Amino acid sequence: MTGQQQFPFRQVAGPGSAAVLWAQSGHGLLEVLVEVPLPSGVLHLAAPGRPSWINHGEAWRHVSSRHALDLLATTPQTAGPVPVRLLLGERGRKRVLAVLAEAEVPDLWAVTGWLGWPDIKPAGTQGPRTSEALAARSNDYWALDLAAGAIGLGPMDTGRVPSLPWWAGVSVVIPARGVHDVLPGVLHALAESASRLAPTTPWEAIVVDDASEPPLRLPAGLPEQIRLVRSETQLHCGGARNHGIARTRYGLIVFCDADTHLAPDYLTEHIARHLLAPNLITVSLRDHVPAHLPVPDRAPDGSRDSRVIAHYEPGRLGLVPVPEPVTVYPVAQTRAFRDFGHGRLLGPVDLPFMVKGNNLALPAETARSIGFPPDFTGWGPEDVCFAAKAIARGSYVVPVLSTGVFHREHPPRSGSAARRDAELAANLDRYARRLNERAALPWQNPKPPAVVR
């Protein structure tokens, strides 16, 4: 395992030390880099999916992720510790805003885990299976906490933030089927949250009508950025999200279910985290509201969310059997998911299970490159399967506890609890097979896409 606590770190940047430089740059996108010395120059290693920087004594230039890892893997190990630095840089530019920390490491490969890389050296051209990569991934986002502090924000999970610009824009995707009664309230809550965005942030929302009968209609009085698209064939949750992804225009995608009301500060709070890193999945907790009651005029209370407290009895459907009753407290027991990497289980649940389709935000590049698994139908866990591949490719899962959502309770969409459980059992089998696929490759043997209009 790799982590901050393994090596004697010296924190360099104090609270707010890079805030002025960041403001002068226009609050642009940032990324954490690790500076490592190579025999022929210096490498600034970036997060998975991002180009790194290298300097061989002349100008800095970009190199691919694969090339950067090959350099680390093939560099001869020195006789003693190697000095490295943790940097905060402008994303896509060579400018460094702050030196966050310094350390000496026994092996250059040790630094990869600090940025979200699986802590295993490259094995073959296709890379590890998703299950193998999950077992080799740390979710300790301590380096991002340092970055947040350096620009004057609080901890990644709880810090309150101002409304900051997101120049690349935000796309909200809402799969919707048979939600005629609750959709108006969901969309008005979304419009309220979007109104809190910095004025320079473009946004859109795409409601995907998944073959509802009668067809869905948008209520009056919504912003023009909210539009409705329809599939005449049922695509199910994952397929409807993919249908929406294909029509998005902006750099950050937020997925929200059609029975989920975003808090007014939801979008601004999530955007601030994604300004700091290119490989995040951010989620917030949900507050359940009975169907016969109005959504409260207060902030959501996530204290009953299963990621805060969950009790499991023997016989529960899942990938991991439950031999005896167990109660887990994921947020508290993992320091807000920081200690939820390397395949750790709490009872029967793991890190991918912390990602729920009712609300999550991630870079559009990640969403478009992965997509939701195409063969999941009915209830269960296409969102967890999607998250597993994203985590295996290097995404951190960060809970944003400073905001949340309201979820309208409703009877099983499947028609009955028995049918819902049968759908879940079939989808769990699909998920188990997907975990055995190569993380870096697309979903294998997808069914032909449905005809959509």
C-alpha positions as CSV (number, residue, x, y, z in Angstrom):
1,M,0.0,0.0,0.0
2,T,1.1,3.6,-0.6
3,G,0.1,6.4,1.7
4,Q,1.3,9.6,3.3
5,Q,1.9,7.9,6.6
6,Q,4.5,5.5,5.2
7,F,7.2,8.1,4.7
8,P,8.5,11.1,6.7
9,F,6.6,14.0,5.0
10,R,7.3,17.6,5.5
11,Q,4.3,19.8,4.7
12,V,5.5,23.0,2.9
13,A,2.5,25.0,1.8
14,G,0.5,26.6,4.6
15,P,-3.2,27.3,4.6
16,G,-4.2,29.6,1.8
17,S,-0.6,30.0,0.6
18,A,-1.6,29.5,-3.1
19,A,-5.0,31.3,-2.9
20,V,-3.8,34.6,-4.4
21,L,-1.9,32.9,-7.3
22,W,-5.0,30.8,-8.0
23,A,-7.3,33.8,-8.0
24,Q,-5.0,35.7,-10.3
25,S,-5.1,32.7,-12.8
26,G,-8.9,33.0,-12.9
27,H,-9.7,30.1,-10.6
28,G,-8.8,27.6,-13.4
29,L,-8.5,23.9,-13.1
30,L,-5.8,22.5,-10.9
31,E,-4.0,19.1,-10.5
32,V,-1.6,17.6,-8.0
33,L,1.7,16.4,-9.5
34,V,4.6,14.4,-8.0
35,E,8.1,15.7,-9.0
36,V,10.6,12.8,-9.2
37,P,14.2,13.0,-10.3
38,L,15.2,10.7,-13.2
39,P,18.8,9.9,-14.4
40,S,18.3,12.1,-17.4
41,G,16.0,14.8,-16.1
42,V,12.9,15.5,-14.0
43,L,9.4,14.1,-14.3
44,H,6.2,15.7,-13.0
45,L,3.9,12.7,-12.8
46,A,0.2,13.4,-13.2
47,A,-3.0,11.5,-12.2
48,P,-4.3,8.6,-14.3
49,G,-5.6,9.7,-17.6
50,R,-3.6,13.0,-17.5
51,P,-0.4,13.7,-19.5
52,S,2.7,14.2,-17.3
53,W,5.5,16.7,-17.8
54,I,9.2,15.8,-18.4
55,N,12.3,18.0,-18.6
56,H,15.5,16.5,-20.0
57,G,17.5,19.8,-19.4
58,E,15.6,21.8,-22.1
59,A,12.0,22.8,-22.2
60,W,9.2,21.0,-20.4
61,R,7.0,18.8,-22.6
62,H,4.1,16.5,-22.2
63,V,4.4,12.7,-22.2
64,S,1.7,10.1,-22.0
65,S,0.6,8.4,-18.9
66,R,1.9,5.1,-20.2
67,H,5.3,6.6,-21.1
68,A,5.6,8.2,-17.6
69,L,4.9,5.0,-15.8
70,D,7.3,3.1,-18.0
71,L,10.0,5.6,-17.0
72,L,9.3,5.0,-13.4
73,A,9.2,1.2,-13.8
74,T,12.5,1.0,-15.7
75,T,14.5,3.5,-13.7
76,P,17.2,1.7,-11.7
77,Q,16.6,1.8,-8.0
78,T,19.2,3.9,-6.2
79,A,21.2,2.8,-3.2
80,G,19.4,5.3,-0.9
81,P,16.2,7.2,-0.5
82,V,15.0,9.5,-3.4
83,P,13.8,13.1,-2.7
84,V,10.4,13.8,-4.2
85,R,8.0,16.8,-4.0
86,L,4.3,17.1,-4.1
87,L,3.2,20.0,-6.3
88,L,0.0,21.9,-7.1
89,G,-0.1,23.0,-10.7
90,E,-2.4,24.5,-13.2
91,R,-4.1,21.7,-15.2
92,G,-2.6,21.4,-18.7
93,R,0.0,24.1,-18.0
94,K,3.6,23.9,-16.7
95,R,3.0,26.6,-14.1
96,V,3.4,25.3,-10.5
97,L,1.4,27.3,-7.9
98,A,2.7,25.6,-4.7
99,V,5.0,23.0,-3.3
100,L,2.7,21.1,-1.0
101,A,5.1,18.6,0.6
102,E,8.5,17.0,0.4
103,A,9.5,13.4,1.2
104,E,12.2,10.8,0.6
105,V,11.0,7.5,-0.7
106,P,12.9,4.2,-1.1
107,D,11.4,3.5,-4.5
108,L,10.2,5.8,-7.2
109,W,7.2,3.6,-7.9
110,A,5.9,4.3,-4.4
111,V,4.7,7.8,-5.5
112,T,2.1,6.4,-8.0
113,G,-0.4,5.6,-5.3
114,W,-0.5,9.2,-4.1
115,L,-2.2,10.3,-7.3
116,G,-4.7,7.5,-7.7
117,W,-2.7,4.9,-9.7
118,P,-3.1,1.3,-8.8
119,D,-0.1,0.3,-6.8
120,I,1.1,-2.4,-9.2
121,K,3.6,-2.1,-11.9
122,P,2.3,-2.5,-15.5
123,A,1.5,-6.2,-16.4
124,G,1.0,-6.7,-20.1
125,T,-0.5,-4.4,-22.6
126,Q,-4.1,-4.8,-21.3
127,G,-3.4,-4.0,-17.7
128,P,-5.0,-5.6,-14.6
129,R,-8.5,-6.9,-14.3
130,T,-10.9,-4.6,-12.5
131,S,-10.9,-6.7,-9.4
132,E,-7.1,-6.7,-9.3
133,A,-6.9,-2.9,-9.8
134,L,-9.5,-2.4,-7.0
135,A,-7.3,-4.4,-4.7
136,A,-4.3,-2.3,-5.6
137,R,-6.0,1.1,-5.3
138,S,-5.8,3.4,-2.3
139,N,-8.6,5.9,-1.9
140,D,-6.6,8.0,0.6
141,Y,-6.9,11.5,-1.0
142,W,-4.6,13.1,1.5
143,A,-2.7,14.9,-1.2
144,L,-6.0,16.6,-2.4
145,D,-6.6,17.7,1.2
146,L,-3.3,19.4,1.1
147,A,-4.1,21.1,-2.2
148,A,-7.5,22.2,-0.8
149,G,-5.8,23.8,2.1
150,A,-3.2,25.6,0.0
151,I,-5.9,27.4,-1.9
152,G,-7.9,28.3,1.2
153,L,-10.6,25.6,1.1
154,G,-11.5,23.3,3.9
155,P,-11.0,19.5,3.9
156,M,-12.3,17.7,0.7
157,D,-15.2,16.1,2.5
158,T,-16.5,18.9,4.7
159,G,-15.1,22.2,3.6
160,R,-17.6,24.9,2.7
161,V,-16.8,26.8,-0.5
162,P,-17.8,30.0,-2.4
163,S,-19.4,29.8,-5.8
164,L,-16.5,29.3,-8.1
165,P,-16.4,29.4,-11.9
166,W,-16.2,26.2,-13.9
167,W,-15.3,27.3,-17.3
168,A,-15.7,23.9,-18.9
169,G,-19.4,23.8,-17.9
170,V,-21.7,21.4,-16.1
171,S,-24.1,18.9,-17.7
172,V,-26.8,17.2,-15.5
173,V,-28.2,13.9,-16.8
174,I,-31.4,12.6,-15.4
175,P,-32.8,9.2,-16.5
176,A,-36.6,9.2,-16.1
177,R,-39.4,6.7,-16.4
178,G,-42.9,7.0,-15.1
179,V,-42.1,9.9,-12.8
180,H,-44.8,12.3,-14.0
181,D,-45.7,13.2,-10.4
182,V,-42.3,14.0,-8.9
183,L,-40.3,15.3,-11.9
184,P,-41.5,18.9,-11.7
185,G,-40.2,19.3,-8.2
186,V,-36.9,17.6,-9.1
187,L,-36.4,20.0,-12.0
188,H,-37.3,23.1,-10.1
189,A,-34.8,22.1,-7.3
190,L,-32.2,21.5,-10.0
191,A,-32.9,25.0,-11.5
192,E,-32.5,26.5,-8.0
193,S,-29.1,24.8,-7.6
194,A,-28.0,25.9,-11.0
195,S,-29.0,29.5,-10.2
196,R,-26.2,29.5,-7.5
197,L,-23.5,28.7,-10.0
198,A,-21.0,31.4,-10.8
199,P,-22.3,33.5,-13.7
200,T,-19.5,32.4,-16.0
201,T,-20.4,28.7,-15.6
202,P,-22.3,27.3,-18.6
203,W,-24.7,24.5,-17.7
204,E,-27.4,22.2,-19.1
205,A,-29.7,19.5,-17.9
206,I,-30.8,16.6,-20.1
207,V,-33.9,14.6,-18.9
208,V,-33.9,11.2,-20.7
209,D,-37.5,9.9,-21.0
210,D,-36.9,6.2,-20.9
211,A,-40.0,5.2,-22.9
212,S,-42.5,6.5,-20.4
213,E,-46.2,6.1,-21.2
214,P,-47.6,8.6,-21.5
215,P,-44.5,10.5,-22.5
216,L,-43.0,12.9,-20.0
217,R,-43.4,16.6,-20.4
218,L,-41.3,19.4,-18.9
219,P,-43.2,21.7,-16.6
220,A,-43.6,25.4,-17.4
221,G,-41.2,28.0,-16.0
222,L,-37.9,26.1,-16.3
223,P,-34.7,27.6,-17.6
224,E,-34.0,27.0,-21.3
225,Q,-30.9,25.0,-20.4
226,I,-33.2,22.1,-19.3
227,R,-34.3,19.9,-22.2
228,L,-36.0,16.6,-22.7
229,V,-35.0,13.8,-25.0
230,R,-36.9,10.5,-25.4
231,S,-36.1,6.9,-26.2
232,E,-39.1,5.0,-27.7
233,T,-37.4,1.7,-26.4
234,Q,-36.8,1.2,-22.7
235,L,-33.0,1.5,-22.1
236,H,-33.1,1.0,-18.3
237,C,-31.2,3.3,-15.9
238,G,-27.7,2.7,-17.3
239,G,-28.7,2.8,-20.9
240,A,-30.7,6.0,-20.3
241,R,-27.7,7.6,-18.7
242,N,-25.6,6.6,-21.7
243,H,-28.2,8.1,-23.9
244,G,-27.8,11.4,-22.0
245,I,-24.0,11.2,-21.9
246,A,-23.9,11.1,-25.7
247,R,-25.8,14.4,-25.8
248,T,-23.8,16.3,-23.2
249,R,-21.6,19.3,-24.1
250,Y,-19.7,20.2,-21.0
251,G,-16.7,19.1,-19.0
252,L,-18.4,18.0,-15.7
253,I,-21.3,15.5,-15.7
254,V,-23.7,15.2,-12.7
255,F,-26.0,12.2,-12.6
256,C,-29.2,12.7,-10.7
257,D,-32.2,10.3,-10.5
258,A,-35.6,11.6,-11.4
259,D,-36.9,11.2,-7.8
260,T,-33.9,13.1,-6.3
261,H,-34.0,16.8,-5.3
262,L,-30.5,18.5,-5.2
263,A,-29.9,20.9,-2.4
264,P,-29.4,24.6,-3.5
265,D,-25.7,24.4,-2.8
266,Y,-25.2,21.0,-4.4
267,L,-23.6,22.1,-7.7
268,T,-21.3,24.7,-6.2
269,E,-20.0,22.4,-3.5
270,H,-19.2,19.6,-6.0
271,I,-17.7,21.9,-8.6
272,A,-15.1,23.1,-6.0
273,R,-13.8,19.6,-5.5
274,H,-13.4,18.9,-9.2
275,L,-11.5,22.2,-9.7
276,L,-8.7,20.5,-7.7
277,A,-8.3,17.1,-9.4
278,P,-9.2,15.5,-12.7
279,N,-9.9,12.0,-11.3
280,L,-12.7,12.3,-8.8
281,I,-16.2,10.8,-8.3
282,T,-18.0,13.0,-5.8
283,V,-21.1,11.9,-4.0
284,S,-23.3,13.3,-1.3
285,L,-25.6,11.7,1.2
286,R,-29.4,11.5,0.8
287,D,-32.3,12.3,3.1
288,H,-35.4,10.1,2.4
289,V,-38.7,11.8,2.2
290,P,-42.0,9.8,2.4
291,A,-44.0,10.0,-0.8
292,H,-47.0,11.7,1.0
293,L,-44.9,14.5,2.5
294,P,-43.4,17.6,0.8
295,V,-39.7,18.1,0.5
296,P,-38.6,19.9,3.7
297,D,-37.4,23.5,3.5
298,R,-34.1,22.8,5.1
299,A,-30.7,21.2,4.3
300,P,-30.8,17.5,3.7
301,D,-30.0,15.3,6.7
302,G,-28.0,12.3,5.5
303,S,-27.7,10.6,8.9
304,R,-29.9,7.7,7.8
305,D,-28.0,7.2,4.5
306,S,-26.6,3.7,4.2
307,R,-23.1,5.2,3.9
308,V,-23.5,6.6,7.4
309,I,-25.1,3.6,9.0
310,A,-26.3,0.3,7.5
311,H,-27.4,-3.0,9.1
312,Y,-27.2,-6.3,7.2
313,E,-28.8,-9.6,8.0
314,P,-27.7,-13.1,6.8
315,G,-29.3,-13.9,3.5
316,R,-28.8,-10.4,2.1
317,L,-28.4,-10.4,-1.7
318,G,-24.9,-9.3,-2.7
319,L,-21.5,-10.3,-4.0
320,V,-20.3,-11.0,-0.4
321,P,-22.3,-13.3,1.9
322,V,-23.4,-12.0,5.3
323,P,-22.7,-14.9,7.8
324,E,-24.1,-13.0,10.8
325,P,-25.9,-9.7,11.5
326,V,-23.5,-6.7,11.2
327,T,-23.9,-2.9,11.4
328,V,-21.4,-0.7,9.6
329,Y,-20.7,3.0,9.7
330,P,-18.8,3.6,6.4
331,V,-18.1,7.4,6.6
332,A,-16.9,7.2,10.2
333,Q,-15.0,3.9,10.0
334,T,-13.1,5.0,6.9
335,R,-12.4,8.7,7.6
336,A,-14.8,9.8,4.9
337,F,-13.7,7.0,2.6
338,R,-10.0,7.8,2.9
339,D,-9.3,4.4,4.3
340,F,-11.7,2.5,2.0
341,G,-9.2,1.5,-0.6
342,H,-7.3,-1.7,-1.5
343,G,-10.4,-3.8,-1.6
344,R,-11.4,-3.2,2.0
345,L,-14.8,-4.5,3.1
346,L,-17.1,-3.2,5.8
347,G,-19.5,-6.1,6.3
348,P,-20.5,-6.9,2.8
349,V,-19.9,-3.5,1.2
350,D,-16.8,-1.9,-0.4
351,L,-15.7,1.4,-2.0
352,P,-17.7,1.0,-5.3
353,F,-20.8,0.5,-3.2
354,M,-20.4,4.0,-1.9
355,V,-21.3,5.4,-5.3
356,K,-25.0,5.7,-5.8
357,G,-26.8,6.7,-9.1
358,N,-29.1,9.0,-7.2
359,N,-26.3,11.6,-7.2
360,L,-22.7,11.7,-8.4
361,A,-20.5,14.0,-10.3
362,L,-17.4,13.2,-12.3
363,P,-15.4,14.6,-15.3
364,A,-17.2,14.2,-18.6
365,E,-14.1,12.5,-20.1
366,T,-14.3,9.7,-17.5
367,A,-18.1,9.3,-18.0
368,R,-17.8,9.2,-21.8
369,S,-14.8,6.9,-21.9
370,I,-16.5,4.3,-19.6
371,G,-20.2,4.6,-19.9
372,F,-22.6,2.5,-17.8
373,P,-22.6,-1.3,-18.4
374,P,-25.0,-1.9,-21.3
375,D,-26.5,-5.2,-20.2
376,F,-28.0,-4.3,-16.8
377,T,-31.8,-4.3,-16.8
378,G,-34.2,-3.5,-14.0
379,W,-33.0,-2.8,-10.5
380,G,-29.4,-3.0,-9.2
381,P,-26.2,-2.1,-9.3
382,E,-25.2,-0.7,-12.7
383,D,-24.0,2.4,-10.8
384,V,-21.7,0.3,-8.6
385,C,-20.4,-1.5,-11.6
386,F,-19.6,1.8,-13.4
387,A,-17.9,3.0,-10.2
388,A,-15.8,-0.1,-10.0
389,K,-14.3,0.5,-13.4
390,A,-13.8,4.2,-12.8
391,I,-12.0,3.5,-9.5
392,A,-9.9,0.8,-11.1
393,R,-8.8,3.4,-13.7
394,G,-7.8,5.8,-11.0
395,S,-10.8,7.8,-9.7
396,Y,-11.0,8.8,-6.1
397,V,-14.4,8.6,-4.4
398,V,-14.9,11.6,-2.3
399,P,-18.0,12.3,-0.2
400,V,-19.1,15.9,-0.1
401,L,-20.7,16.1,3.3
402,S,-21.3,19.8,3.2
403,T,-24.4,19.3,1.0
404,G,-26.8,16.6,0.0
405,V,-30.0,15.5,-1.7
406,F,-33.6,14.6,-0.9
407,H,-34.9,11.3,-2.2
408,R,-38.6,10.7,-2.7
409,E,-39.5,7.3,-1.4
410,H,-41.7,5.2,-3.7
411,P,-42.9,1.6,-4.2
412,P,-40.5,-0.7,-6.1
413,R,-40.3,0.4,-9.7
414,S,-40.2,-3.3,-10.7
415,G,-43.8,-3.7,-9.5
416,S,-43.0,-5.9,-6.5
417,A,-40.3,-6.6,-4.0
418,A,-39.9,-10.2,-5.4
419,R,-39.4,-9.1,-9.0
420,R,-37.0,-6.4,-7.8
421,D,-34.9,-9.0,-5.9
422,A,-34.9,-11.2,-9.0
423,E,-33.6,-8.3,-11.1
424,L,-31.0,-7.6,-8.5
425,A,-29.8,-11.3,-8.5
426,A,-29.4,-11.3,-12.2
427,N,-27.5,-8.0,-12.2
428,L,-25.2,-9.1,-9.4
429,D,-24.2,-12.0,-11.7
430,R,-23.5,-9.5,-14.4
431,Y,-21.4,-7.4,-12.0
432,A,-19.3,-10.4,-10.9
433,R,-18.5,-11.1,-14.5
434,R,-17.6,-7.5,-15.2
435,L,-15.2,-7.4,-12.3
436,N,-13.2,-10.1,-14.1
437,E,-12.7,-7.9,-17.2
438,R,-9.7,-5.7,-17.9
439,A,-10.2,-2.3,-16.3
440,A,-8.6,-0.3,-19.1
441,L,-10.8,-1.9,-21.9
442,P,-14.4,-1.1,-22.8
443,W,-17.2,-3.3,-21.6
444,Q,-16.9,-6.6,-23.3
445,N,-19.6,-8.2,-25.5
446,P,-22.1,-5.4,-25.1
447,K,-25.6,-6.1,-26.5
448,P,-26.5,-4.1,-29.6
449,P,-27.7,-0.6,-28.6
450,A,-31.4,0.1,-28.6
451,V,-32.9,2.2,-31.4
452,V,-33.4,5.7,-29.9
453,R,-34.9,8.9,-31.3
